Amino acid sequence: MKVQYEAHSREPVLAFFYEGRQLFHLHARGDEISATFHTDYKSRLRIVDNQTIDWRLREQVRKRTWAAFTLASVKDLGPFMELVRVKYQLISEEVTGKPADARPIAV
């Protein structure tokens, strides 16, 4: 995790990384928490082609290299964490050179 600052407002932003690649960052303003999921070209293509992911999530990632989520309740966290889990597995596969186990990752 790193603390970054927005260019215009200089607000602190918590950014989460795995193996040097950014997974997502969080914005907290008052009562509102929003998360932005990041992809690169290679992981975006693999996420879009993955039929196990909800089609609405795949469409968000297909359009651009990021997907924004407003986290108003616990039910909003599930779809976001699904994308994070998939990207985490993709990075892990690239680093180790073998497919990740199908065991669940604690959320």
Secondary structure, 3 states (H helix, E strand, C coil): CEEEECCCCCCEEEEEEECCEEEEEEEEECCEEEEEEECCHHHHHHHHHCCCCCHHHHHHHHHCCEEEEECCCHHHHHHHHHHHHHHHHHHHHHHHCCCCCCCCCCC
